[in-house]
């Protein structure tokens, strides 16, 4: 059964919307990869709003013509170049989604139902933020009273035992350091007497334990390159 002019127009309009969305996503990705410095927060927000509008337009078109698009099937004629356009033909005749998009559809089809059952109403959000701010303030106050921020170890490391902590240093920290403070002074005095001095200045030798796989001679990564790697997952070229 041949398609009517309105149905052909519907398919073509949907194709154009999908093409615009694909182009917008490619341009946004390329902007993150090549921009130096990174785009501002306002520019990223505008791109995000533009992408969301395109997705909303596609969703609206799919809902409006759901019956037709659900019943429509691709039947290529003998004039279709099946040998040169084999990939396109396979996509048109595909009955199921690819595994990754199929997982997306399954995951996000369940999520709205879970939110409706146990989510908060819009008017309940101010109360949530007020509670979060007060709870956060109380936690910080407890940390300050217990001098947790001044400790050489984290709370989790203290609970698990400081002897199991790998610090990367050859000397002991914490209470062991205070216990052996007097003994260290005596040793340091004897070593200082035997150590030669040049130009009246004492040379200090720092003991650095290099972790395996780390080259300490490399220059530190710029913050912008680090943010770009976290955003795109691609290591930018070092300049």
mmCIF file of the C-alpha atoms, coordinates in Angstrom:
data_MODEL
# 
_entry.id   MODEL 
# 
loop_
_atom_site.group_PDB 
_atom_site.id 
_atom_site.type_symbol 
_atom_site.label_atom_id 
_atom_site.label_alt_id 
_atom_site.label_comp_id 
_atom_site.label_asym_id 
_atom_site.label_entity_id 
_atom_site.label_seq_id 
_atom_site.pdbx_PDB_ins_code 
_atom_site.Cartn_x 
_atom_site.Cartn_y 
_atom_site.Cartn_z 
_atom_site.occupancy 
_atom_site.B_iso_or_equiv 
_atom_site.pdbx_formal_charge 
_atom_site.auth_seq_id 
_atom_site.auth_comp_id 
_atom_site.auth_asym_id 
_atom_site.auth_atom_id 
_atom_site.pdbx_PDB_model_num 
ATOM 1   C CA . UNK A 1 1   ? 0.000  0.000  0.000  1.00 0.00 ? 1   UNK A CA 1 
ATOM 2   C CA . UNK A 1 2   ? 1.481  3.324  -1.091 1.00 0.00 ? 2   UNK A CA 1 
ATOM 3   C CA . UNK A 1 3   ? 1.842  6.178  1.356  1.00 0.00 ? 3   UNK A CA 1 
ATOM 4   C CA . UNK A 1 4   ? -0.327 9.248  1.071  1.00 0.00 ? 4   UNK A CA 1 
ATOM 5   C CA . UNK A 1 5   ? 1.263  12.685 0.532  1.00 0.00 ? 5   UNK A CA 1 
ATOM 6   C CA . UNK A 1 6   ? 0.593  13.586 4.175  1.00 0.00 ? 6   UNK A CA 1 
ATOM 7   C CA . UNK A 1 7   ? 2.320  10.432 5.404  1.00 0.00 ? 7   UNK A CA 1 
ATOM 8   C CA . UNK A 1 8   ? 5.317  11.073 3.152  1.00 0.00 ? 8   UNK A CA 1 
ATOM 9   C CA . UNK A 1 9   ? 5.482  14.625 4.498  1.00 0.00 ? 9   UNK A CA 1 
ATOM 10  C CA . UNK A 1 10  ? 5.372  13.282 8.065  1.00 0.00 ? 10  UNK A CA 1 
ATOM 11  C CA . UNK A 1 11  ? 8.290  10.911 7.446  1.00 0.00 ? 11  UNK A CA 1 
ATOM 12  C CA . UNK A 1 12  ? 10.312 13.636 5.736  1.00 0.00 ? 12  UNK A CA 1 
ATOM 13  C CA . UNK A 1 13  ? 9.692  16.130 8.553  1.00 0.00 ? 13  UNK A CA 1 
ATOM 14  C CA . UNK A 1 14  ? 10.749 13.543 11.124 1.00 0.00 ? 14  UNK A CA 1 
ATOM 15  C CA . UNK A 1 15  ? 13.894 12.854 9.089  1.00 0.00 ? 15  UNK A CA 1 
ATOM 16  C CA . UNK A 1 16  ? 14.748 16.554 9.051  1.00 0.00 ? 16  UNK A CA 1 
ATOM 17  C CA . UNK A 1 17  ? 14.235 16.861 12.818 1.00 0.00 ? 17  UNK A CA 1 
ATOM 18  C CA . UNK A 1 18  ? 16.499 13.873 13.468 1.00 0.00 ? 18  UNK A CA 1 
ATOM 19  C CA . UNK A 1 19  ? 19.144 15.272 11.109 1.00 0.00 ? 19  UNK A CA 1 
ATOM 20  C CA . UNK A 1 20  ? 19.111 18.637 12.923 1.00 0.00 ? 20  UNK A CA 1 
ATOM 21  C CA . UNK A 1 21  ? 19.437 16.913 16.299 1.00 0.00 ? 21  UNK A CA 1 
ATOM 22  C CA . UNK A 1 22  ? 22.355 14.794 15.066 1.00 0.00 ? 22  UNK A CA 1 
ATOM 23  C CA . UNK A 1 23  ? 24.100 17.867 13.654 1.00 0.00 ? 23  UNK A CA 1 
ATOM 24  C CA . UNK A 1 24  ? 23.585 19.805 16.894 1.00 0.00 ? 24  UNK A CA 1 
ATOM 25  C CA . UNK A 1 25  ? 25.060 16.976 18.962 1.00 0.00 ? 25  UNK A CA 1 
ATOM 26  C CA . UNK A 1 26  ? 28.077 16.701 16.647 1.00 0.00 ? 26  UNK A CA 1 
ATOM 27  C CA . UNK A 1 27  ? 28.698 20.465 16.781 1.00 0.00 ? 27  UNK A CA 1 
ATOM 28  C CA . UNK A 1 28  ? 28.426 20.490 20.575 1.00 0.00 ? 28  UNK A CA 1 
ATOM 29  C CA . UNK A 1 29  ? 30.880 17.593 20.888 1.00 0.00 ? 29  UNK A CA 1 
ATOM 30  C CA . UNK A 1 30  ? 33.321 19.217 18.470 1.00 0.00 ? 30  UNK A CA 1 
ATOM 31  C CA . UNK A 1 31  ? 33.099 22.483 20.398 1.00 0.00 ? 31  UNK A CA 1 
ATOM 32  C CA . UNK A 1 32  ? 34.083 20.735 23.639 1.00 0.00 ? 32  UNK A CA 1 
ATOM 33  C CA . UNK A 1 33  ? 36.991 18.970 21.936 1.00 0.00 ? 33  UNK A CA 1 
ATOM 34  C CA . UNK A 1 34  ? 38.485 21.933 20.082 1.00 0.00 ? 34  UNK A CA 1 
ATOM 35  C CA . UNK A 1 35  ? 37.612 25.054 22.107 1.00 0.00 ? 35  UNK A CA 1 
ATOM 36  C CA . UNK A 1 36  ? 40.504 26.627 23.987 1.00 0.00 ? 36  UNK A CA 1 
ATOM 37  C CA . UNK A 1 37  ? 39.522 27.843 26.514 1.00 0.00 ? 37  UNK A CA 1 
ATOM 38  C CA . UNK A 1 38  ? 36.406 25.805 27.170 1.00 0.00 ? 38  UNK A CA 1 
ATOM 39  C CA . UNK A 1 39  ? 33.043 27.407 26.358 1.00 0.00 ? 39  UNK A CA 1 
ATOM 40  C CA . UNK A 1 40  ? 31.530 29.474 29.132 1.00 0.00 ? 40  UNK A CA 1 
ATOM 41  C CA . UNK A 1 41  ? 28.748 28.146 31.333 1.00 0.00 ? 41  UNK A CA 1 
ATOM 42  C CA . UNK A 1 42  ? 26.232 30.409 29.551 1.00 0.00 ? 42  UNK A CA 1 
ATOM 43  C CA . UNK A 1 43  ? 27.199 28.983 26.146 1.00 0.00 ? 43  UNK A CA 1 
ATOM 44  C CA . UNK A 1 44  ? 26.938 25.402 27.413 1.00 0.00 ? 44  UNK A CA 1 
ATOM 45  C CA . UNK A 1 45  ? 23.524 26.167 28.906 1.00 0.00 ? 45  UNK A CA 1 
ATOM 46  C CA . UNK A 1 46  ? 22.293 27.607 25.587 1.00 0.00 ? 46  UNK A CA 1 
ATOM 47  C CA . UNK A 1 47  ? 23.514 24.511 23.719 1.00 0.00 ? 47  UNK A CA 1 
ATOM 48  C CA . UNK A 1 48  ? 21.806 22.272 26.259 1.00 0.00 ? 48  UNK A CA 1 
ATOM 49  C CA . UNK A 1 49  ? 18.512 24.161 25.916 1.00 0.00 ? 49  UNK A CA 1 
ATOM 50  C CA . UNK A 1 50  ? 18.751 23.932 22.116 1.00 0.00 ? 50  UNK A CA 1 
ATOM 51  C CA . UNK A 1 51  ? 19.305 20.164 22.256 1.00 0.00 ? 51  UNK A CA 1 
ATOM 52  C CA . UNK A 1 52  ? 16.406 19.722 24.681 1.00 0.00 ? 52  UNK A CA 1 
ATOM 53  C CA . UNK A 1 53  ? 14.098 21.708 22.378 1.00 0.00 ? 53  UNK A CA 1 
ATOM 54  C CA . UNK A 1 54  ? 15.058 19.509 19.417 1.00 0.00 ? 54  UNK A CA 1 
ATOM 55  C CA . UNK A 1 55  ? 14.400 16.343 21.421 1.00 0.00 ? 55  UNK A CA 1 
ATOM 56  C CA . UNK A 1 56  ? 11.046 17.731 22.596 1.00 0.00 ? 56  UNK A CA 1 
ATOM 57  C CA . UNK A 1 57  ? 10.029 18.510 19.007 1.00 0.00 ? 57  UNK A CA 1 
ATOM 58  C CA . UNK A 1 58  ? 10.918 14.972 17.929 1.00 0.00 ? 58  UNK A CA 1 
ATOM 59  C CA . UNK A 1 59  ? 9.014  13.496 20.861 1.00 0.00 ? 59  UNK A CA 1 
ATOM 60  C CA . UNK A 1 60  ? 5.987  15.609 20.025 1.00 0.00 ? 60  UNK A CA 1 
ATOM 61  C CA . UNK A 1 61  ? 6.077  14.485 16.386 1.00 0.00 ? 61  UNK A CA 1 
ATOM 62  C CA . UNK A 1 62  ? 6.381  10.828 17.410 1.00 0.00 ? 62  UNK A CA 1 
ATOM 63  C CA . UNK A 1 63  ? 3.413  11.110 19.766 1.00 0.00 ? 63  UNK A CA 1 
ATOM 64  C CA . UNK A 1 64  ? 1.322  12.952 17.186 1.00 0.00 ? 64  UNK A CA 1 
ATOM 65  C CA . UNK A 1 65  ? 1.849  10.316 14.480 1.00 0.00 ? 65  UNK A CA 1 
ATOM 66  C CA . UNK A 1 66  ? 2.287  7.290  16.745 1.00 0.00 ? 66  UNK A CA 1 
ATOM 67  C CA . UNK A 1 67  ? -0.352 5.137  15.024 1.00 0.00 ? 67  UNK A CA 1 
ATOM 68  C CA . UNK A 1 68  ? 1.055  5.698  11.546 1.00 0.00 ? 68  UNK A CA 1 
ATOM 69  C CA . UNK A 1 69  ? 4.713  5.271  12.552 1.00 0.00 ? 69  UNK A CA 1 
ATOM 70  C CA . UNK A 1 70  ? 3.944  2.105  14.528 1.00 0.00 ? 70  UNK A CA 1 
ATOM 71  C CA . UNK A 1 71  ? 2.143  0.487  11.601 1.00 0.00 ? 71  UNK A CA 1 
ATOM 72  C CA . UNK A 1 72  ? 4.545  1.702  8.900  1.00 0.00 ? 72  UNK A CA 1 
ATOM 73  C CA . UNK A 1 73  ? 7.116  -0.716 7.491  1.00 0.00 ? 73  UNK A CA 1 
ATOM 74  C CA . UNK A 1 74  ? 9.874  -0.298 4.931  1.00 0.00 ? 74  UNK A CA 1 
ATOM 75  C CA . UNK A 1 75  ? 9.457  -2.284 1.709  1.00 0.00 ? 75  UNK A CA 1 
ATOM 76  C CA . UNK A 1 76  ? 12.244 -1.346 -0.730 1.00 0.00 ? 76  UNK A CA 1 
ATOM 77  C CA . UNK A 1 77  ? 11.394 -1.689 -4.405 1.00 0.00 ? 77  UNK A CA 1 
ATOM 78  C CA . UNK A 1 78  ? 13.541 -3.377 -7.009 1.00 0.00 ? 78  UNK A CA 1 
ATOM 79  C CA . UNK A 1 79  ? 14.930 0.038  -7.973 1.00 0.00 ? 79  UNK A CA 1 
ATOM 80  C CA . UNK A 1 80  ? 16.547 0.518  -4.552 1.00 0.00 ? 80  UNK A CA 1 
ATOM 81  C CA . UNK A 1 81  ? 20.381 0.207  -4.785 1.00 0.00 ? 81  UNK A CA 1 
ATOM 82  C CA . UNK A 1 82  ? 20.670 -2.643 -2.316 1.00 0.00 ? 82  UNK A CA 1 
ATOM 83  C CA . UNK A 1 83  ? 24.294 -3.488 -3.094 1.00 0.00 ? 83  UNK A CA 1 
ATOM 84  C CA . UNK A 1 84  ? 25.711 0.009  -2.728 1.00 0.00 ? 84  UNK A CA 1 
ATOM 85  C CA . UNK A 1 85  ? 23.397 0.989  0.159  1.00 0.00 ? 85  UNK A CA 1 
ATOM 86  C CA . UNK A 1 86  ? 23.482 -2.264 2.095  1.00 0.00 ? 86  UNK A CA 1 
ATOM 87  C CA . UNK A 1 87  ? 24.069 -0.549 5.454  1.00 0.00 ? 87  UNK A CA 1 
ATOM 88  C CA . UNK A 1 88  ? 21.119 1.817  5.013  1.00 0.00 ? 88  UNK A CA 1 
ATOM 89  C CA . UNK A 1 89  ? 18.913 -1.051 3.872  1.00 0.00 ? 89  UNK A CA 1 
ATOM 90  C CA . UNK A 1 90  ? 19.839 -3.059 6.968  1.00 0.00 ? 90  UNK A CA 1 
ATOM 91  C CA . UNK A 1 91  ? 18.897 -0.148 9.231  1.00 0.00 ? 91  UNK A CA 1 
ATOM 92  C CA . UNK A 1 92  ? 15.564 0.355  7.454  1.00 0.00 ? 92  UNK A CA 1 
ATOM 93  C CA . UNK A 1 93  ? 14.620 -3.321 7.707  1.00 0.00 ? 93  UNK A CA 1 
ATOM 94  C CA . UNK A 1 94  ? 15.837 -3.742 11.289 1.00 0.00 ? 94  UNK A CA 1 
ATOM 95  C CA . UNK A 1 95  ? 13.038 -4.968 13.556 1.00 0.00 ? 95  UNK A CA 1 
ATOM 96  C CA . UNK A 1 96  ? 14.679 -4.296 16.921 1.00 0.00 ? 96  UNK A CA 1 
ATOM 97  C CA . UNK A 1 97  ? 16.846 -1.580 18.387 1.00 0.00 ? 97  UNK A CA 1 
ATOM 98  C CA . UNK A 1 98  ? 20.558 -2.083 18.836 1.00 0.00 ? 98  UNK A CA 1 
ATOM 99  C CA . UNK A 1 99  ? 21.563 -3.380 22.304 1.00 0.00 ? 99  UNK A CA 1 
ATOM 100 C CA . UNK A 1 100 ? 22.742 -0.031 23.732 1.00 0.00 ? 100 UNK A CA 1 
ATOM 101 C CA . UNK A 1 101 ? 19.670 2.027  22.662 1.00 0.00 ? 101 UNK A CA 1 
ATOM 102 C CA . UNK A 1 102 ? 17.440 -0.826 23.775 1.00 0.00 ? 102 UNK A CA 1 
ATOM 103 C CA . UNK A 1 103 ? 18.969 -0.619 27.275 1.00 0.00 ? 103 UNK A CA 1 
ATOM 104 C CA . UNK A 1 104 ? 18.397 3.150  27.294 1.00 0.00 ? 104 UNK A CA 1 
ATOM 105 C CA . UNK A 1 105 ? 14.735 2.735  26.361 1.00 0.00 ? 105 UNK A CA 1 
ATOM 106 C CA . UNK A 1 106 ? 14.201 0.044  29.003 1.00 0.00 ? 106 UNK A CA 1 
ATOM 107 C CA . UNK A 1 107 ? 15.958 2.046  31.722 1.00 0.00 ? 107 UNK A CA 1 
ATOM 108 C CA . UNK A 1 108 ? 14.292 5.393  31.133 1.00 0.00 ? 108 UNK A CA 1 
ATOM 109 C CA . UNK A 1 109 ? 10.883 3.880  30.544 1.00 0.00 ? 109 UNK A CA 1 
ATOM 110 C CA . UNK A 1 110 ? 10.933 2.586  34.129 1.00 0.00 ? 110 UNK A CA 1 
ATOM 111 C CA . UNK A 1 111 ? 12.453 5.675  35.755 1.00 0.00 ? 111 UNK A CA 1 
ATOM 112 C CA . UNK A 1 112 ? 9.420  8.023  35.405 1.00 0.00 ? 112 UNK A CA 1 
ATOM 113 C CA . UNK A 1 113 ? 7.187  5.378  36.974 1.00 0.00 ? 113 UNK A CA 1 
ATOM 114 C CA . UNK A 1 114 ? 9.531  5.120  39.973 1.00 0.00 ? 114 UNK A CA 1 
ATOM 115 C CA . UNK A 1 115 ? 9.640  8.897  40.333 1.00 0.00 ? 115 UNK A CA 1 
ATOM 116 C CA . UNK A 1 116 ? 5.853  9.154  40.280 1.00 0.00 ? 116 UNK A CA 1 
ATOM 117 C CA . UNK A 1 117 ? 5.537  6.574  43.052 1.00 0.00 ? 117 UNK A CA 1 
ATOM 118 C CA . UNK A 1 118 ? 8.108  7.952  45.515 1.00 0.00 ? 118 UNK A CA 1 
ATOM 119 C CA . UNK A 1 119 ? 9.204  11.356 44.255 1.00 0.00 ? 119 UNK A CA 1 
ATOM 120 C CA . UNK A 1 120 ? 8.756  14.768 45.835 1.00 0.00 ? 120 UNK A CA 1 
ATOM 121 C CA . UNK A 1 121 ? 6.312  17.388 44.681 1.00 0.00 ? 121 UNK A CA 1 
ATOM 122 C CA . UNK A 1 122 ? 7.675  20.706 43.436 1.00 0.00 ? 122 UNK A CA 1 
ATOM 123 C CA . UNK A 1 123 ? 6.475  22.565 46.522 1.00 0.00 ? 123 UNK A CA 1 
ATOM 124 C CA . UNK A 1 124 ? 8.378  20.103 48.738 1.00 0.00 ? 124 UNK A CA 1 
ATOM 125 C CA . UNK A 1 125 ? 11.813 20.955 47.329 1.00 0.00 ? 125 UNK A CA 1 
ATOM 126 C CA . UNK A 1 126 ? 12.361 24.145 49.429 1.00 0.00 ? 126 UNK A CA 1 
ATOM 127 C CA . UNK A 1 127 ? 11.909 22.093 52.584 1.00 0.00 ? 127 UNK A CA 1 
ATOM 128 C CA . UNK A 1 128 ? 14.413 19.533 51.305 1.00 0.00 ? 128 UNK A CA 1 
ATOM 129 C CA . UNK A 1 129 ? 17.050 22.208 50.650 1.00 0.00 ? 129 UNK A CA 1 
ATOM 130 C CA . UNK A 1 130 ? 16.480 23.802 54.066 1.00 0.00 ? 130 UNK A CA 1 
ATOM 131 C CA . UNK A 1 131 ? 16.934 20.430 55.762 1.00 0.00 ? 131 UNK A CA 1 
ATOM 132 C CA . UNK A 1 132 ? 20.058 19.664 53.687 1.00 0.00 ? 132 UNK A CA 1 
ATOM 133 C CA . UNK A 1 133 ? 21.659 23.012 54.573 1.00 0.00 ? 133 UNK A CA 1 
ATOM 134 C CA . UNK A 1 134 ? 20.999 22.564 58.298 1.00 0.00 ? 134 UNK A CA 1 
ATOM 135 C CA . UNK A 1 135 ? 22.200 18.947 58.269 1.00 0.00 ? 135 UNK A CA 1 
ATOM 136 C CA . UNK A 1 136 ? 25.366 19.909 56.394 1.00 0.00 ? 136 UNK A CA 1 
ATOM 137 C CA . UNK A 1 137 ? 26.071 22.708 58.886 1.00 0.00 ? 137 UNK A CA 1 
ATOM 138 C CA . UNK A 1 138 ? 25.707 20.302 61.822 1.00 0.00 ? 138 UNK A CA 1 
ATOM 139 C CA . UNK A 1 139 ? 28.107 17.780 60.240 1.00 0.00 ? 139 UNK A CA 1 
ATOM 140 C CA . UNK A 1 140 ? 30.725 20.457 59.558 1.00 0.00 ? 140 UNK A CA 1 
ATOM 141 C CA . UNK A 1 141 ? 30.406 21.742 63.104 1.00 0.00 ? 141 UNK A CA 1 
ATOM 142 C CA . UNK A 1 142 ? 31.095 18.257 64.491 1.00 0.00 ? 142 UNK A CA 1 
ATOM 143 C CA . UNK A 1 143 ? 34.169 17.925 62.267 1.00 0.00 ? 143 UNK A CA 1 
ATOM 144 C CA . UNK A 1 144 ? 35.503 21.274 63.441 1.00 0.00 ? 144 UNK A CA 1 
ATOM 145 C CA . UNK A 1 145 ? 34.951 20.457 67.118 1.00 0.00 ? 145 UNK A CA 1 
ATOM 146 C CA . UNK A 1 146 ? 36.777 17.129 66.774 1.00 0.00 ? 146 UNK A CA 1 
ATOM 147 C CA . UNK A 1 147 ? 39.614 18.717 64.726 1.00 0.00 ? 147 UNK A CA 1 
ATOM 148 C CA . UNK A 1 148 ? 38.963 16.181 61.972 1.00 0.00 ? 148 UNK A CA 1 
ATOM 149 C CA . UNK A 1 149 ? 40.312 18.561 59.332 1.00 0.00 ? 149 UNK A CA 1 
ATOM 150 C CA . UNK A 1 150 ? 43.631 18.893 61.194 1.00 0.00 ? 150 UNK A CA 1 
ATOM 151 C CA . UNK A 1 151 ? 44.243 15.140 61.369 1.00 0.00 ? 151 UNK A CA 1 
ATOM 152 C CA . UNK A 1 152 ? 46.820 13.487 59.131 1.00 0.00 ? 152 UNK A CA 1 
ATOM 153 C CA . UNK A 1 153 ? 44.381 10.642 58.465 1.00 0.00 ? 153 UNK A CA 1 
ATOM 154 C CA . UNK A 1 154 ? 40.767 10.545 57.368 1.00 0.00 ? 154 UNK A CA 1 
ATOM 155 C CA . UNK A 1 155 ? 38.013 9.216  59.604 1.00 0.00 ? 155 UNK A CA 1 
ATOM 156 C CA . UNK A 1 156 ? 37.731 6.072  57.470 1.00 0.00 ? 156 UNK A CA 1 
ATOM 157 C CA . UNK A 1 157 ? 41.491 5.474  57.745 1.00 0.00 ? 157 UNK A CA 1 
ATOM 158 C CA . UNK A 1 158 ? 41.336 5.883  61.529 1.00 0.00 ? 158 UNK A CA 1 
ATOM 159 C CA . UNK A 1 159 ? 38.492 3.394  61.772 1.00 0.00 ? 159 UNK A CA 1 
ATOM 160 C CA . UNK A 1 160 ? 40.294 0.893  59.534 1.00 0.00 ? 160 UNK A CA 1 
ATOM 161 C CA . UNK A 1 161 ? 43.614 1.266  61.346 1.00 0.00 ? 161 UNK A CA 1 
ATOM 162 C CA . UNK A 1 162 ? 46.353 3.716  60.419 1.00 0.00 ? 162 UNK A CA 1 
ATOM 163 C CA . UNK A 1 163 ? 48.878 0.897  60.126 1.00 0.00 ? 163 UNK A CA 1 
ATOM 164 C CA . UNK A 1 164 ? 47.098 -0.250 56.954 1.00 0.00 ? 164 UNK A CA 1 
ATOM 165 C CA . UNK A 1 165 ? 47.289 3.157  55.256 1.00 0.00 ? 165 UNK A CA 1 
ATOM 166 C CA . UNK A 1 166 ? 49.704 3.513  52.333 1.00 0.00 ? 166 UNK A CA 1 
ATOM 167 C CA . UNK A 1 167 ? 50.926 7.109  52.554 1.00 0.00 ? 167 UNK A CA 1 
ATOM 168 C CA . UNK A 1 168 ? 53.799 6.912  50.070 1.00 0.00 ? 168 UNK A CA 1 
ATOM 169 C CA . UNK A 1 169 ? 56.177 8.187  52.759 1.00 0.00 ? 169 UNK A CA 1 
ATOM 170 C CA . UNK A 1 170 ? 58.966 6.372  54.549 1.00 0.00 ? 170 UNK A CA 1 
ATOM 171 C CA . UNK A 1 171 ? 58.299 7.941  57.899 1.00 0.00 ? 171 UNK A CA 1 
ATOM 172 C CA . UNK A 1 172 ? 55.391 7.357  60.232 1.00 0.00 ? 172 UNK A CA 1 
ATOM 173 C CA . UNK A 1 173 ? 52.746 9.985  60.889 1.00 0.00 ? 173 UNK A CA 1 
ATOM 174 C CA . UNK A 1 174 ? 50.352 10.677 63.734 1.00 0.00 ? 174 UNK A CA 1 
ATOM 175 C CA . UNK A 1 175 ? 50.945 9.503  67.231 1.00 0.00 ? 175 UNK A CA 1 
ATOM 176 C CA . UNK A 1 176 ? 54.055 7.510  66.277 1.00 0.00 ? 176 UNK A CA 1 
ATOM 177 C CA . UNK A 1 177 ? 55.698 10.765 65.242 1.00 0.00 ? 177 UNK A CA 1 
ATOM 178 C CA . UNK A 1 178 ? 55.025 12.441 68.598 1.00 0.00 ? 178 UNK A CA 1 
ATOM 179 C CA . UNK A 1 179 ? 56.250 9.406  70.561 1.00 0.00 ? 179 UNK A CA 1 
ATOM 180 C CA . UNK A 1 180 ? 59.598 9.312  68.802 1.00 0.00 ? 180 UNK A CA 1 
ATOM 181 C CA . UNK A 1 181 ? 60.075 13.080 68.628 1.00 0.00 ? 181 UNK A CA 1 
ATOM 182 C CA . UNK A 1 182 ? 62.712 13.213 71.361 1.00 0.00 ? 182 UNK A CA 1 
ATOM 183 C CA . UNK A 1 183 ? 64.666 10.311 69.927 1.00 0.00 ? 183 UNK A CA 1 
ATOM 184 C CA . UNK A 1 184 ? 64.619 11.850 66.469 1.00 0.00 ? 184 UNK A CA 1 
ATOM 185 C CA . UNK A 1 185 ? 66.092 15.084 67.821 1.00 0.00 ? 185 UNK A CA 1 
ATOM 186 C CA . UNK A 1 186 ? 69.110 13.228 69.199 1.00 0.00 ? 186 UNK A CA 1 
ATOM 187 C CA . UNK A 1 187 ? 69.659 11.373 65.942 1.00 0.00 ? 187 UNK A CA 1 
ATOM 188 C CA . UNK A 1 188 ? 69.282 14.529 63.884 1.00 0.00 ? 188 UNK A CA 1 
ATOM 189 C CA . UNK A 1 189 ? 71.838 16.355 66.035 1.00 0.00 ? 189 UNK A CA 1 
ATOM 190 C CA . UNK A 1 190 ? 74.448 13.649 65.535 1.00 0.00 ? 190 UNK A CA 1 
ATOM 191 C CA . UNK A 1 191 ? 73.777 13.483 61.805 1.00 0.00 ? 191 UNK A CA 1 
ATOM 192 C CA . UNK A 1 192 ? 73.929 17.269 61.456 1.00 0.00 ? 192 UNK A CA 1 
ATOM 193 C CA . UNK A 1 193 ? 77.347 17.349 63.088 1.00 0.00 ? 193 UNK A CA 1 
ATOM 194 C CA . UNK A 1 194 ? 78.743 14.864 60.573 1.00 0.00 ? 194 UNK A CA 1 
ATOM 195 C CA . UNK A 1 195 ? 77.019 16.369 57.498 1.00 0.00 ? 195 UNK A CA 1 
ATOM 196 C CA . UNK A 1 196 ? 79.243 18.773 55.507 1.00 0.00 ? 196 UNK A CA 1 
ATOM 197 C CA . UNK A 1 197 ? 77.937 22.292 54.883 1.00 0.00 ? 197 UNK A CA 1 
ATOM 198 C CA . UNK A 1 198 ? 78.508 24.388 51.776 1.00 0.00 ? 198 UNK A CA 1 
ATOM 199 C CA . UNK A 1 199 ? 78.516 28.218 51.814 1.00 0.00 ? 199 UNK A CA 1 
ATOM 200 C CA . UNK A 1 200 ? 77.071 28.177 55.291 1.00 0.00 ? 200 UNK A CA 1 
ATOM 201 C CA . UNK A 1 201 ? 73.831 26.649 54.018 1.00 0.00 ? 201 UNK A CA 1 
ATOM 202 C CA . UNK A 1 202 ? 72.604 23.232 54.990 1.00 0.00 ? 202 UNK A CA 1 
ATOM 203 C CA . UNK A 1 203 ? 71.479 20.991 52.130 1.00 0.00 ? 203 UNK A CA 1 
ATOM 204 C CA . UNK A 1 204 ? 68.346 18.947 52.707 1.00 0.00 ? 204 UNK A CA 1 
ATOM 205 C CA . UNK A 1 205 ? 67.745 15.736 50.807 1.00 0.00 ? 205 UNK A CA 1 
ATOM 206 C CA . UNK A 1 206 ? 64.074 14.996 50.207 1.00 0.00 ? 206 UNK A CA 1 
ATOM 207 C CA . UNK A 1 207 ? 63.033 11.372 50.020 1.00 0.00 ? 207 UNK A CA 1 
ATOM 208 C CA . UNK A 1 208 ? 60.384 10.964 47.354 1.00 0.00 ? 208 UNK A CA 1 
ATOM 209 C CA . UNK A 1 209 ? 58.727 7.625  46.690 1.00 0.00 ? 209 UNK A CA 1 
ATOM 210 C CA . UNK A 1 210 ? 57.490 7.619  43.098 1.00 0.00 ? 210 UNK A CA 1 
ATOM 211 C CA . UNK A 1 211 ? 54.384 5.574  42.448 1.00 0.00 ? 211 UNK A CA 1 
ATOM 212 C CA . UNK A 1 212 ? 54.637 2.969  39.691 1.00 0.00 ? 212 UNK A CA 1 
ATOM 213 C CA . UNK A 1 213 ? 53.525 4.263  36.299 1.00 0.00 ? 213 UNK A CA 1 
ATOM 214 C CA . UNK A 1 214 ? 53.936 7.969  37.218 1.00 0.00 ? 214 UNK A CA 1 
ATOM 215 C CA . UNK A 1 215 ? 56.577 10.178 35.626 1.00 0.00 ? 215 UNK A CA 1 
ATOM 216 C CA . UNK A 1 216 ? 57.363 13.044 38.059 1.00 0.00 ? 216 UNK A CA 1 
ATOM 217 C CA . UNK A 1 217 ? 59.359 14.910 35.393 1.00 0.00 ? 217 UNK A CA 1 
ATOM 218 C CA . UNK A 1 218 ? 56.251 15.703 33.332 1.00 0.00 ? 218 UNK A CA 1 
ATOM 219 C CA . UNK A 1 219 ? 54.716 19.146 33.641 1.00 0.00 ? 219 UNK A CA 1 
ATOM 220 C CA . UNK A 1 220 ? 51.437 19.301 35.579 1.00 0.00 ? 220 UNK A CA 1 
ATOM 221 C CA . UNK A 1 221 ? 48.259 19.176 33.493 1.00 0.00 ? 221 UNK A CA 1 
ATOM 222 C CA . UNK A 1 222 ? 46.420 22.450 33.040 1.00 0.00 ? 222 UNK A CA 1 
ATOM 223 C CA . UNK A 1 223 ? 43.060 22.754 34.763 1.00 0.00 ? 223 UNK A CA 1 
ATOM 224 C CA . UNK A 1 224 ? 41.283 23.383 31.451 1.00 0.00 ? 224 UNK A CA 1 
ATOM 225 C CA . UNK A 1 225 ? 42.783 20.215 29.945 1.00 0.00 ? 225 UNK A CA 1 
ATOM 226 C CA . UNK A 1 226 ? 41.736 18.249 33.025 1.00 0.00 ? 226 UNK A CA 1 
ATOM 227 C CA . UNK A 1 227 ? 38.158 19.560 32.794 1.00 0.00 ? 227 UNK A CA 1 
ATOM 228 C CA . UNK A 1 228 ? 38.054 18.818 29.060 1.00 0.00 ? 228 UNK A CA 1 
ATOM 229 C CA . UNK A 1 229 ? 39.251 15.238 29.696 1.00 0.00 ? 229 UNK A CA 1 
ATOM 230 C CA . UNK A 1 230 ? 36.617 14.784 32.437 1.00 0.00 ? 230 UNK A CA 1 
ATOM 231 C CA . UNK A 1 231 ? 33.897 16.113 30.115 1.00 0.00 ? 231 UNK A CA 1 
ATOM 232 C CA . UNK A 1 232 ? 34.784 14.383 26.843 1.00 0.00 ? 232 UNK A CA 1 
ATOM 233 C CA . UNK A 1 233 ? 36.879 11.388 27.913 1.00 0.00 ? 233 UNK A CA 1 
ATOM 234 C CA . UNK A 1 234 ? 39.510 12.313 25.298 1.00 0.00 ? 234 UNK A CA 1 
ATOM 235 C CA . UNK A 1 235 ? 43.018 13.363 26.320 1.00 0.00 ? 235 UNK A CA 1 
ATOM 236 C CA . UNK A 1 236 ? 43.705 16.801 24.760 1.00 0.00 ? 236 UNK A CA 1 
ATOM 237 C CA . UNK A 1 237 ? 46.946 17.398 22.924 1.00 0.00 ? 237 UNK A CA 1 
ATOM 238 C CA . UNK A 1 238 ? 49.678 18.876 25.111 1.00 0.00 ? 238 UNK A CA 1 
ATOM 239 C CA . UNK A 1 239 ? 50.929 22.259 23.896 1.00 0.00 ? 239 UNK A CA 1 
# 
